Amino acid sequence: MRRITDVLTTEHTLFCILFDEIDRLLPEVRTVDEVRLLSRLVEGVLSHHADLEQNLAFAALDHALAEKGELKRLHQEHDEIDACLRDAALATESTKAVRLLKAGLRASRVHFRREEESVFPLFEKLFAPASLETLGGGAVSSASPLGSHSVANALGERSRNALRPTVPQG
């Protein structure tokens, strides 16, 4: 079974790959609606990730993180990221939407690095390996790869069906 810190680090890696791809696509984006769609996609997957962090990992660390001042910082960073992505998804001007989306992606990368360098080691220091694995199992069993807002919601029903893997019959 995987530890909660491994599950969250893997998600960070996957998100950074997604962010890199979005960064590559942005110069080709022509309309504010396209930028808004990308913003909602990122907001959706990060929403689920933040829920996992809050409900499984950080709730167990609240006291230790509060003492180090990290908890307040983590919440502020989540709020900053949420605001950038929400504002990008609501923007009516393309250049403003792109600027806000890029700011949200940049803040997310910094946030992930901070968690991996300071929070996750604390977590592994304070909890037994079996506890980390139990929490990791909870994260995996509750995981939805599309998040609570979901990529599918942003793309619509027809696109959702197109994103489903096909399984050969027979």
C-alpha positions as CSV (number, residue, x, y, z in Angstrom):
1,M,0.0,0.0,0.0
2,R,1.2,3.5,-0.8
3,R,1.8,6.2,1.9
4,I,-0.4,9.3,1.8
5,T,2.7,11.4,1.1
6,D,3.5,9.2,-2.0
7,V,-0.1,9.6,-3.3
8,L,0.0,13.4,-2.9
9,T,3.5,13.7,-4.4
10,T,2.4,11.6,-7.4
11,E,-0.6,13.9,-7.9
12,H,1.7,16.9,-7.7
13,T,3.9,15.4,-10.5
14,L,0.8,14.7,-12.7
15,F,-0.5,18.2,-12.2
16,C,2.8,19.7,-13.1
17,I,2.8,17.7,-16.3
18,L,-0.7,19.0,-17.0
19,F,0.4,22.6,-16.2
20,D,3.4,22.3,-18.5
21,E,1.1,21.2,-21.3
22,I,-1.3,24.1,-20.6
23,D,1.7,26.4,-20.7
24,R,2.6,25.0,-24.2
25,L,-1.0,25.4,-25.4
26,L,-1.6,28.9,-24.2
27,P,0.2,30.7,-27.1
28,E,-2.3,28.9,-29.5
29,V,-5.4,29.8,-27.5
30,R,-7.4,32.4,-29.4
31,T,-10.5,33.2,-27.3
32,V,-11.3,34.0,-23.7
33,D,-13.6,31.0,-23.6
34,E,-10.7,28.7,-24.3
35,V,-8.7,30.1,-21.5
36,R,-11.7,29.9,-19.2
37,L,-12.2,26.3,-20.1
38,L,-8.5,25.5,-19.2
39,S,-8.9,27.4,-15.9
40,R,-12.0,25.4,-15.0
41,L,-10.2,22.2,-15.8
42,V,-7.3,23.1,-13.5
43,E,-9.7,24.3,-10.8
44,G,-11.6,21.0,-10.9
45,V,-8.6,18.7,-10.5
46,L,-7.0,20.9,-7.9
47,S,-10.3,21.1,-5.9
48,H,-10.3,17.3,-5.5
49,H,-6.6,17.3,-4.5
50,A,-7.1,20.1,-1.9
51,D,-10.0,18.1,-0.5
52,L,-7.7,15.1,-0.1
53,E,-5.1,17.1,1.6
54,Q,-7.5,18.8,4.0
55,N,-9.6,15.7,4.8
56,L,-6.9,13.0,5.0
57,A,-3.5,14.6,5.5
58,F,-3.6,18.0,7.0
59,A,-6.5,17.4,9.4
60,A,-4.2,14.9,11.1
61,L,-1.4,17.5,11.2
62,D,-3.4,20.6,12.2
63,H,-1.8,20.9,15.6
64,A,1.8,20.4,14.5
65,L,1.4,22.6,11.4
66,A,-0.3,25.3,13.4
67,E,2.6,25.5,15.8
68,K,5.0,25.9,12.9
69,G,2.9,28.5,11.2
70,E,2.6,26.3,8.2
71,L,-1.2,25.7,8.4
72,K,-2.1,29.3,8.0
73,R,0.4,29.6,5.1
74,L,-1.1,26.5,3.4
75,H,-4.6,27.8,3.7
76,Q,-3.5,31.2,2.3
77,E,-1.8,29.6,-0.7
78,H,-4.9,27.5,-1.4
79,D,-7.0,30.7,-1.3
80,E,-4.6,32.5,-3.6
81,I,-4.6,29.6,-6.1
82,D,-8.4,29.3,-6.0
83,A,-8.9,33.1,-6.5
84,C,-6.6,33.1,-9.5
85,L,-8.3,30.2,-11.2
86,R,-11.8,31.4,-10.3
87,D,-11.0,34.9,-11.6
88,A,-9.5,33.4,-14.8
89,A,-12.6,31.3,-15.3
90,L,-14.8,34.5,-15.0
91,A,-12.6,36.9,-16.9
92,T,-14.0,38.6,-20.0
93,E,-10.7,39.6,-21.5
94,S,-8.3,37.0,-22.9
95,T,-5.1,38.6,-21.8
96,K,-6.4,39.0,-18.2
97,A,-7.6,35.4,-18.2
98,V,-4.2,34.1,-19.4
99,R,-2.4,36.2,-16.8
100,L,-4.6,34.9,-14.0
101,L,-4.3,31.3,-15.2
102,K,-0.5,31.5,-15.4
103,A,-0.4,33.0,-11.9
104,G,-2.6,30.1,-10.6
105,L,-0.3,27.5,-12.2
106,R,2.8,29.3,-10.9
107,A,1.4,29.5,-7.3
108,S,0.4,25.8,-7.5
109,R,3.9,24.7,-8.4
110,V,5.4,26.8,-5.5
111,H,2.7,25.4,-3.2
112,F,3.5,21.8,-4.2
113,R,7.2,22.3,-3.7
114,R,6.6,23.8,-0.2
115,E,4.5,20.9,0.8
116,E,7.0,18.3,-0.4
117,E,9.9,20.1,1.3
118,S,8.4,21.0,4.6
119,V,5.0,19.5,5.3
120,F,5.4,15.9,4.0
121,P,8.7,15.3,5.9
122,L,7.0,16.4,9.1
123,F,4.1,14.1,8.3
124,E,6.4,11.2,7.9
125,K,8.3,12.1,11.1
126,L,5.1,12.2,13.2
127,F,3.2,9.2,11.9
128,A,4.0,5.5,11.8
129,P,4.4,3.9,8.4
130,A,1.2,1.9,8.9
131,S,-0.8,5.1,9.6
132,L,0.7,6.7,6.5
133,E,-0.4,3.7,4.4
134,T,-3.9,3.7,5.9
135,L,-4.3,7.3,4.9
136,G,-2.8,6.6,1.5
137,G,-5.4,3.8,1.1
138,G,-8.1,6.3,2.0
139,A,-6.8,8.7,-0.6
140,V,-6.7,6.1,-3.3
141,S,-10.1,4.7,-2.6
142,S,-11.7,8.2,-2.6
143,A,-9.8,9.4,-5.6
144,S,-11.6,10.6,-8.7
145,P,-9.1,11.4,-11.4
146,L,-11.4,14.1,-12.7
147,G,-11.9,16.0,-9.4
148,S,-15.2,17.2,-7.9
149,H,-15.7,19.8,-10.5
150,S,-14.3,17.5,-13.1
151,V,-12.7,18.0,-16.4
152,A,-15.9,16.4,-17.8
153,N,-18.1,19.1,-16.4
154,A,-15.9,21.7,-18.1
155,L,-15.9,19.9,-21.4
156,G,-19.4,18.7,-21.5
157,E,-21.1,15.3,-21.8
158,R,-20.0,14.6,-25.4
159,S,-16.3,15.2,-24.6
160,R,-16.6,13.2,-21.4
161,N,-17.5,10.1,-23.4
162,A,-14.6,10.8,-25.8
163,L,-12.2,10.9,-22.8
164,R,-13.2,7.5,-21.5
165,P,-10.8,4.7,-22.3
166,T,-12.1,2.1,-24.6
167,V,-12.0,-1.5,-23.6
168,P,-11.9,-4.0,-26.4
169,Q,-14.8,-6.4,-26.3
170,G,-14.2,-10.1,-26.7
